[in-house]
Amino acid sequence: MLKPIGAILIILTTTWMGFIVSKQYSDRPKQLRQFRSALQSLEAEIVYGLTPIQVAAEHLATQLPKPLSFFFKTLSDALVDSKDNLQKVWENSIHSFWPSTALKKNEKEILLQFGATLGKQDSENQKKQIQLTLAHLEREENEARVAQSKYEKMSKSLGFLSGILIVLLLI
């Protein structure tokens, strides 16, 4: 009686793990697309609206879904409370929000490099930096879509099949 229950639990657990891995593959392109959209909005607010970054981040925090809203809320709050410069606040916000994302190290580096230039240039050069960052994120999003199409379904199947394999080895 306990063996079938144990076998079912093993299969359910490994299948669930496969779905978790699969979710990472599907969330990554979506989060990159949302970040690109957020940077385009940030560009419009900073370059065209001449909005301070703290206010622009506050606006984005209310408009975006989680986890990006968390990033911009953290950024906005830190800009109000912190004595650090914008680059340091941007870095700290990236680091605190990063574990809640499906994004990879490459995207983190792109965003950290962007944060290093944020607020240090005139509006025209700032616009160029945003466009460059958007191009890098678009490239990463395309790569993420390719990875999603390759590995999303496979990770679900692999989770289930590895559960079956474990059960067969234990029998």
C-alpha positions as CSV (number, residue, x, y, z in Angstrom):
1,M,0.0,0.0,0.0
2,L,2.8,2.4,0.8
3,K,4.8,1.7,-2.4
4,P,2.2,3.0,-4.8
5,I,1.7,6.1,-2.7
6,G,5.4,6.7,-2.5
7,A,5.8,6.1,-6.3
8,I,3.0,8.6,-7.0
9,L,4.6,11.2,-4.6
10,I,7.9,10.8,-6.4
11,I,6.4,11.2,-9.8
12,L,4.3,14.2,-8.7
13,T,7.4,15.9,-7.0
14,T,9.7,15.5,-10.0
15,T,6.9,16.6,-12.4
16,W,6.3,19.7,-10.2
17,M,10.1,20.4,-10.4
18,G,9.9,20.1,-14.2
19,F,7.1,22.7,-14.2
20,I,9.1,25.0,-12.0
21,V,12.1,24.9,-14.4
22,S,9.6,25.3,-17.3
23,K,8.2,28.4,-15.7
24,Q,11.6,30.0,-15.6
25,Y,11.9,29.5,-19.4
26,S,8.5,31.1,-20.0
27,D,8.9,34.0,-17.5
28,R,12.3,35.1,-18.8
29,P,11.2,36.5,-22.2
30,K,8.1,38.0,-20.6
31,Q,10.1,39.8,-18.0
32,L,12.6,41.0,-20.6
33,R,9.8,42.4,-22.7
34,Q,8.4,44.2,-19.6
35,F,11.8,45.6,-18.7
36,R,12.2,46.9,-22.3
37,S,8.7,48.5,-22.0
38,A,9.7,50.0,-18.7
39,L,12.9,51.5,-20.1
40,Q,10.9,53.0,-23.0
41,S,8.5,54.6,-20.5
42,L,11.5,55.8,-18.5
43,E,13.0,57.3,-21.6
44,A,9.8,59.2,-22.4
45,E,9.5,60.5,-18.8
46,I,13.1,61.5,-18.5
47,V,14.0,62.8,-22.0
48,Y,10.7,64.2,-23.1
49,G,8.8,64.9,-19.9
50,L,12.0,66.0,-18.0
51,T,10.6,64.1,-15.0
52,P,13.0,63.4,-12.2
53,I,14.1,59.7,-12.0
54,Q,12.6,59.2,-8.6
55,V,9.2,60.4,-9.8
56,A,9.5,58.4,-13.0
57,A,10.4,55.3,-11.0
58,E,7.4,55.9,-8.7
59,H,5.1,56.0,-11.8
60,L,6.6,52.8,-13.2
61,A,6.1,51.0,-9.9
62,T,2.4,51.6,-10.1
63,Q,2.1,50.7,-13.8
64,L,4.2,47.5,-14.1
65,P,3.4,43.9,-12.9
66,K,5.6,42.2,-10.3
67,P,8.5,41.7,-10.0
68,L,9.4,44.8,-12.0
69,S,7.0,46.9,-9.9
70,F,9.1,45.8,-6.9
71,F,12.3,47.0,-8.6
72,F,10.9,50.5,-9.4
73,K,9.3,50.8,-6.0
74,T,12.6,49.9,-4.3
75,L,14.4,52.4,-6.6
76,S,11.9,55.2,-5.9
77,D,11.9,54.7,-2.1
78,A,15.7,54.5,-2.0
79,L,16.1,57.7,-4.0
80,V,13.9,59.5,-1.4
81,D,15.6,57.9,1.6
82,S,19.2,57.3,0.6
83,K,22.2,59.6,0.6
84,D,23.9,57.4,-2.1
85,N,24.3,58.5,-5.7
86,L,21.9,57.2,-8.4
87,Q,24.3,54.6,-9.6
88,K,24.6,53.0,-6.2
89,V,20.9,53.1,-5.5
90,W,20.2,51.5,-9.0
91,E,22.8,48.7,-8.2
92,N,21.3,48.1,-4.8
93,S,17.8,47.9,-6.2
94,I,18.9,45.5,-9.0
95,H,20.6,43.3,-6.4
96,S,17.6,43.2,-4.1
97,F,15.0,42.5,-6.8
98,W,17.1,40.0,-8.9
99,P,16.3,36.8,-6.9
100,S,12.6,37.2,-7.7
101,T,13.2,37.2,-11.5
102,A,13.8,34.6,-14.1
103,L,16.5,36.8,-15.7
104,K,20.1,35.7,-16.2
105,K,23.5,37.1,-15.4
106,N,23.8,38.8,-18.9
107,E,20.7,40.8,-18.4
108,K,21.9,41.8,-14.9
109,E,25.2,43.1,-16.4
110,I,23.3,45.1,-19.1
111,L,21.1,46.7,-16.5
112,L,24.0,47.5,-14.1
113,Q,26.0,49.1,-17.0
114,F,22.9,51.1,-17.8
115,G,22.6,52.2,-14.2
116,A,26.2,53.4,-14.3
117,T,25.3,55.9,-17.0
118,L,21.9,56.9,-15.7
119,G,21.6,60.6,-14.8
120,K,25.2,61.4,-15.7
121,Q,24.6,62.7,-19.2
122,D,22.5,65.3,-21.1
123,S,19.1,64.1,-22.4
124,E,20.3,63.3,-25.9
125,N,23.2,61.1,-24.7
126,Q,20.9,59.6,-22.1
127,K,18.4,58.7,-24.9
128,K,21.3,57.0,-26.8
129,Q,22.2,55.0,-23.7
130,I,18.6,53.9,-23.2
131,Q,18.4,52.9,-26.9
132,L,21.6,50.9,-26.6
133,T,20.3,49.1,-23.5
134,L,17.0,48.4,-25.3
135,A,18.9,46.8,-28.2
136,H,20.9,44.6,-25.8
137,L,17.7,43.6,-24.0
138,E,16.0,42.8,-27.3
139,R,18.9,40.5,-28.2
140,E,18.6,38.8,-24.9
141,E,14.8,38.5,-25.3
142,N,15.3,36.8,-28.7
143,E,17.8,34.4,-27.2
144,A,15.3,33.7,-24.3
145,R,12.5,33.0,-26.8
146,V,14.7,30.5,-28.6
147,A,15.6,28.8,-25.3
148,Q,12.0,28.8,-24.3
149,S,11.0,27.0,-27.5
150,K,13.7,24.5,-27.0
151,Y,13.6,23.7,-23.3
152,E,10.2,24.7,-21.9
153,K,8.3,21.5,-23.0
154,M,11.3,19.4,-22.6
155,S,11.8,20.3,-18.9
156,K,8.1,19.4,-18.1
157,S,8.6,16.0,-19.8
158,L,12.0,15.5,-18.2
159,G,10.5,16.1,-14.8
160,F,7.8,13.5,-15.3
161,L,10.1,11.0,-16.9
162,S,12.8,11.3,-14.3
163,G,10.1,10.5,-11.7
164,I,9.2,7.4,-13.5
165,L,12.9,6.5,-13.8
166,I,13.4,6.9,-10.0
167,V,10.3,4.8,-9.3
168,L,11.5,2.1,-11.7
169,L,15.0,2.1,-10.1
170,L,13.5,1.8,-6.6
171,I,11.2,-1.2,-7.5
